[in-house]
């Protein structure tokens, strides 16, 4: 399942975070980072997935 989350995080970072934590603070932070720059959103999403 982590492989699916990581693939989602690469293509749609908020989706990968949502699959991991749901509608928590990390999800909204990832939305903001993705809007500010695609790469920071990817890095944050992969970090969230790898952390848990």
Biopython code that builds the backbone (N, CA, C, O; Angstrom):
import numpy as np
from Bio.PDB.StructureBuilder import StructureBuilder

atoms = [
    (1, "UNK", "N", (0.820, -1.198, 0.000)),
    (1, "UNK", "CA", (0.000, 0.000, 0.000)),
    (1, "UNK", "C", (0.859, 1.255, 0.000)),
    (1, "UNK", "O", (0.457, 2.276, -0.558)),
    (2, "UNK", "N", (2.039, 1.197, 0.618)),
    (2, "UNK", "CA", (2.913, 2.373, 0.609)),
    (2, "UNK", "C", (3.355, 2.729, -0.799)),
    (2, "UNK", "O", (3.526, 3.909, -1.108)),
    (3, "UNK", "N", (3.542, 1.742, -1.654)),
    (3, "UNK", "CA", (3.938, 2.014, -3.035)),
    (3, "UNK", "C", (2.848, 2.823, -3.747)),
    (3, "UNK", "O", (3.150, 3.762, -4.484)),
    (4, "UNK", "N", (1.601, 2.462, -3.528)),
    (4, "UNK", "CA", (0.490, 3.198, -4.138)),
    (4, "UNK", "C", (0.457, 4.625, -3.611)),
    (4, "UNK", "O", (0.242, 5.562, -4.379)),
    (5, "UNK", "N", (0.666, 4.801, -2.314)),
    (5, "UNK", "CA", (0.670, 6.148, -1.721)),
    (5, "UNK", "C", (1.812, 6.992, -2.274)),
    (5, "UNK", "O", (1.635, 8.179, -2.548)),
    (6, "UNK", "N", (2.972, 6.385, -2.435)),
    (6, "UNK", "CA", (4.122, 7.134, -2.967)),
    (6, "UNK", "C", (3.883, 7.515, -4.418)),
    (6, "UNK", "O", (4.218, 8.630, -4.819)),
    (7, "UNK", "N", (3.319, 6.628, -5.205)),
    (7, "UNK", "CA", (3.000, 6.972, -6.592)),
    (7, "UNK", "C", (1.965, 8.095, -6.652)),
    (7, "UNK", "O", (2.077, 9.004, -7.475)),
    (8, "UNK", "N", (0.966, 8.030, -5.785)),
    (8, "UNK", "CA", (-0.017, 9.111, -5.718)),
    (8, "UNK", "C", (0.650, 10.416, -5.299)),
    (8, "UNK", "O", (0.307, 11.486, -5.802)),
    (9, "UNK", "N", (1.606, 10.321, -4.373)),
    (9, "UNK", "CA", (2.302, 11.514, -3.885)),
    (9, "UNK", "C", (3.132, 12.165, -4.981)),
    (9, "UNK", "O", (3.306, 13.384, -4.986)),
    (10, "UNK", "N", (3.640, 11.375, -5.896)),
    (10, "UNK", "CA", (4.442, 11.937, -6.982)),
    (10, "UNK", "C", (3.552, 12.655, -7.998)),
    (10, "UNK", "O", (3.901, 13.733, -8.479)),
    (11, "UNK", "N", (2.409, 12.062, -8.323)),
    (11, "UNK", "CA", (1.548, 12.654, -9.346)),
    (11, "UNK", "C", (0.555, 13.674, -8.782)),
    (11, "UNK", "O", (0.310, 14.708, -9.405)),
    (12, "UNK", "N", (-0.012, 13.393, -7.618)),
    (12, "UNK", "CA", (-0.968, 14.294, -6.963)),
    (12, "UNK", "C", (-0.649, 14.280, -5.465)),
    (12, "UNK", "O", (-1.236, 13.499, -4.716)),
    (13, "UNK", "N", (0.276, 15.136, -5.027)),
    (13, "UNK", "CA", (0.750, 15.084, -3.637)),
    (13, "UNK", "C", (-0.345, 15.107, -2.568)),
    (13, "UNK", "O", (-0.251, 14.333, -1.615)),
    (14, "UNK", "N", (-1.377, 15.948, -2.671)),
    (14, "UNK", "CA", (-2.398, 15.927, -1.616)),
    (14, "UNK", "C", (-3.138, 14.587, -1.526)),
    (14, "UNK", "O", (-3.579, 14.203, -0.442)),
    (15, "UNK", "N", (-3.277, 13.889, -2.624)),
    (15, "UNK", "CA", (-3.945, 12.588, -2.594)),
    (15, "UNK", "C", (-3.136, 11.575, -1.794)),
    (15, "UNK", "O", (-3.701, 10.800, -1.023)),
    (16, "UNK", "N", (-1.831, 11.575, -1.969)),
    (16, "UNK", "CA", (-0.984, 10.675, -1.191)),
    (16, "UNK", "C", (-1.070, 10.958, 0.297)),
    (16, "UNK", "O", (-1.105, 10.030, 1.105)),
    (17, "UNK", "N", (-1.103, 12.227, 0.665)),
    (17, "UNK", "CA", (-1.220, 12.596, 2.079)),
    (17, "UNK", "C", (-2.610, 12.236, 2.599)),
    (17, "UNK", "O", (-2.742, 11.754, 3.724)),
    (18, "UNK", "N", (-3.636, 12.464, 1.800)),
    (18, "UNK", "CA", (-4.995, 12.125, 2.213)),
    (18, "UNK", "C", (-5.131, 10.628, 2.479)),
    (18, "UNK", "O", (-5.765, 10.231, 3.456)),
    (19, "UNK", "N", (-4.546, 9.798, 1.625)),
    (19, "UNK", "CA", (-4.618, 8.353, 1.827)),
    (19, "UNK", "C", (-3.903, 7.933, 3.110)),
    (19, "UNK", "O", (-4.242, 6.910, 3.706)),
    (20, "UNK", "N", (-2.922, 8.716, 3.530)),
    (20, "UNK", "CA", (-2.166, 8.379, 4.739)),
    (20, "UNK", "C", (-2.838, 8.893, 6.012)),
    (20, "UNK", "O", (-2.993, 8.143, 6.975)),
    (21, "UNK", "N", (-3.236, 10.164, 6.023)),
    (21, "UNK", "CA", (-3.716, 10.783, 7.265)),
    (21, "UNK", "C", (-5.143, 11.312, 7.211)),
    (21, "UNK", "O", (-5.675, 11.703, 8.250)),
    (22, "UNK", "N", (-5.775, 11.343, 6.069)),
    (22, "UNK", "CA", (-7.127, 11.897, 5.966)),
    (22, "UNK", "C", (-7.095, 13.417, 5.924)),
    (22, "UNK", "O", (-6.101, 14.020, 5.520)),
    (23, "UNK", "N", (-8.202, 14.029, 6.352)),
    (23, "UNK", "CA", (-8.323, 15.489, 6.305)),
    (23, "UNK", "C", (-7.752, 16.131, 7.556)),
    (23, "UNK", "O", (-8.462, 16.848, 8.260)),
    (24, "UNK", "N", (-6.490, 15.888, 7.842)),
    (24, "UNK", "CA", (-5.833, 16.487, 9.002)),
    (24, "UNK", "C", (-5.065, 17.732, 8.617)),
    (24, "UNK", "O", (-5.157, 18.220, 7.490)),
    (25, "UNK", "N", (-4.311, 18.233, 9.566)),
    (25, "UNK", "CA", (-3.511, 19.432, 9.326)),
    (25, "UNK", "C", (-2.451, 19.181, 8.260)),
    (25, "UNK", "O", (-2.147, 20.070, 7.464)),
    (26, "UNK", "N", (-1.883, 17.966, 8.239)),
    (26, "UNK", "CA", (-0.866, 17.654, 7.232)),
    (26, "UNK", "C", (-1.423, 17.731, 5.820)),
    (26, "UNK", "O", (-0.717, 18.131, 4.894)),
    (27, "UNK", "N", (-2.684, 17.352, 5.649)),
    (27, "UNK", "CA", (-3.321, 17.442, 4.332)),
    (27, "UNK", "C", (-3.401, 18.890, 3.864)),
    (27, "UNK", "O", (-3.073, 19.198, 2.719)),
    (28, "UNK", "N", (-3.837, 19.775, 4.755)),
    (28, "UNK", "CA", (-3.991, 21.181, 4.372)),
    (28, "UNK", "C", (-2.635, 21.858, 4.157)),
    (28, "UNK", "O", (-2.501, 22.721, 3.290)),
    (29, "UNK", "N", (-1.648, 21.472, 4.935)),
    (29, "UNK", "CA", (-0.295, 21.990, 4.716)),
    (29, "UNK", "C", (0.206, 21.556, 3.349)),
    (29, "UNK", "O", (0.841, 22.334, 2.637)),
    (30, "UNK", "N", (-0.083, 20.309, 2.983)),
    (30, "UNK", "CA", (0.355, 19.814, 1.690)),
    (30, "UNK", "C", (-0.361, 20.524, 0.546)),
    (30, "UNK", "O", (0.251, 20.795, -0.487)),
    (31, "UNK", "N", (-1.632, 20.826, 0.709)),
    (31, "UNK", "CA", (-2.361, 21.605, -0.309)),
    (31, "UNK", "C", (-1.662, 22.939, -0.520)),
    (31, "UNK", "O", (-1.427, 23.348, -1.657)),
    (32, "UNK", "N", (-1.330, 23.617, 0.572)),
    (32, "UNK", "CA", (-0.671, 24.919, 0.496)),
    (32, "UNK", "C", (0.696, 24.799, -0.186)),
    (32, "UNK", "O", (1.027, 25.595, -1.065)),
    (33, "UNK", "N", (1.483, 23.806, 0.221)),
    (33, "UNK", "CA", (2.809, 23.625, -0.382)),
    (33, "UNK", "C", (2.706, 23.283, -1.865)),
    (33, "UNK", "O", (3.524, 23.739, -2.665)),
    (34, "UNK", "N", (1.722, 22.497, -2.231)),
    (34, "UNK", "CA", (1.550, 22.143, -3.640)),
    (34, "UNK", "C", (1.146, 23.364, -4.458)),
    (34, "UNK", "O", (1.583, 23.516, -5.599)),
    (35, "UNK", "N", (0.325, 24.228, -3.893)),
    (35, "UNK", "CA", (-0.055, 25.448, -4.601)),
    (35, "UNK", "C", (1.119, 26.416, -4.734)),
    (35, "UNK", "O", (1.228, 27.130, -5.731)),
    (36, "UNK", "N", (1.990, 26.440, -3.736)),
    (36, "UNK", "CA", (3.148, 27.333, -3.779)),
    (36, "UNK", "C", (4.247, 26.803, -4.699)),
    (36, "UNK", "O", (5.025, 27.576, -5.258)),
    (37, "UNK", "N", (4.302, 25.510, -4.847)),
    (37, "UNK", "CA", (5.304, 24.892, -5.717)),
    (37, "UNK", "C", (5.108, 23.393, -5.714)),
    (37, "UNK", "O", (4.942, 22.790, -4.654)),
    (38, "UNK", "N", (5.124, 22.801, -6.856)),
    (38, "UNK", "CA", (4.818, 21.376, -6.969)),
    (38, "UNK", "C", (5.834, 20.510, -6.234)),
    (38, "UNK", "O", (5.456, 19.546, -5.568)),
    (39, "UNK", "N", (7.113, 20.840, -6.346)),
    (39, "UNK", "CA", (8.179, 20.041, -5.718)),
    (39, "UNK", "C", (8.074, 20.042, -4.190)),
    (39, "UNK", "O", (8.197, 18.974, -3.591)),
    (40, "UNK", "N", (7.852, 21.183, -3.530)),
    (40, "UNK", "CA", (7.686, 21.130, -2.069)),
    (40, "UNK", "C", (6.503, 20.253, -1.647)),
    (40, "UNK", "O", (6.561, 19.598, -0.607)),
    (41, "UNK", "N", (5.449, 20.235, -2.432)),
    (41, "UNK", "CA", (4.310, 19.374, -2.135)),
    (41, "UNK", "C", (4.675, 17.905, -2.217)),
    (41, "UNK", "O", (4.236, 17.104, -1.391)),
    (42, "UNK", "N", (5.479, 17.548, -3.214)),
    (42, "UNK", "CA", (5.921, 16.159, -3.367)),
    (42, "UNK", "C", (6.819, 15.759, -2.201)),
    (42, "UNK", "O", (6.650, 14.687, -1.621)),
    (43, "UNK", "N", (7.766, 16.615, -1.864)),
    (43, "UNK", "CA", (8.702, 16.309, -0.770)),
    (43, "UNK", "C", (7.939, 16.134, 0.538)),
    (43, "UNK", "O", (8.202, 15.195, 1.289)),
    (44, "UNK", "N", (7.001, 17.026, 0.813)),
    (44, "UNK", "CA", (6.218, 16.932, 2.046)),
    (44, "UNK", "C", (5.378, 15.653, 2.048)),
    (44, "UNK", "O", (5.301, 14.971, 3.069)),
    (45, "UNK", "N", (4.758, 15.327, 0.937)),
    (45, "UNK", "CA", (3.918, 14.136, 0.868)),
    (45, "UNK", "C", (4.738, 12.866, 1.105)),
    (45, "UNK", "O", (4.316, 11.986, 1.855)),
    (46, "UNK", "N", (5.889, 12.772, 0.477)),
    (46, "UNK", "CA", (6.724, 11.585, 0.664)),
    (46, "UNK", "C", (7.236, 11.521, 2.098)),
    (46, "UNK", "O", (7.336, 10.433, 2.667)),
    (47, "UNK", "N", (7.559, 12.659, 2.687)),
    (47, "UNK", "CA", (7.990, 12.688, 4.078)),
    (47, "UNK", "C", (6.889, 12.198, 5.021)),
    (47, "UNK", "O", (7.156, 11.438, 5.952)),
    (48, "UNK", "N", (5.650, 12.637, 4.776)),
    (48, "UNK", "CA", (4.520, 12.209, 5.608)),
    (48, "UNK", "C", (4.302, 10.700, 5.473)),
    (48, "UNK", "O", (4.071, 10.014, 6.468)),
    (49, "UNK", "N", (4.375, 10.189, 4.255)),
    (49, "UNK", "CA", (4.159, 8.760, 4.026)),
    (49, "UNK", "C", (5.278, 7.938, 4.661)),
    (49, "UNK", "O", (5.016, 6.899, 5.267)),
    (50, "UNK", "N", (6.502, 8.388, 4.529)),
    (50, "UNK", "CA", (7.639, 7.625, 5.068)),
    (50, "UNK", "C", (7.695, 7.693, 6.591)),
    (50, "UNK", "O", (8.203, 6.774, 7.234)),
    (51, "UNK", "N", (7.182, 8.770, 7.169)),
    (51, "UNK", "CA", (7.233, 8.963, 8.611)),
    (51, "UNK", "C", (6.332, 7.987, 9.357)),
    (51, "UNK", "O", (6.669, 7.566, 10.464)),
    (52, "UNK", "N", (5.215, 7.627, 8.786)),
    (52, "UNK", "CA", (4.233, 6.804, 9.503)),
    (52, "UNK", "C", (4.296, 5.370, 9.085)),
    (52, "UNK", "O", (3.537, 4.545, 9.593)),
]
sb = StructureBuilder()
sb.init_structure("model")
sb.init_model(0)
sb.init_chain("A")
sb.init_seg("    ")
for serial, (resi, resn, name, xyz) in enumerate(atoms, 1):
    if name == "N":
        sb.init_residue(resn, " ", resi, " ")
    sb.init_atom(name, np.array(xyz, "f"), 0.0, 1.0, " ", f" {name:<3s}", serial, name[0])
structure = sb.get_structure()
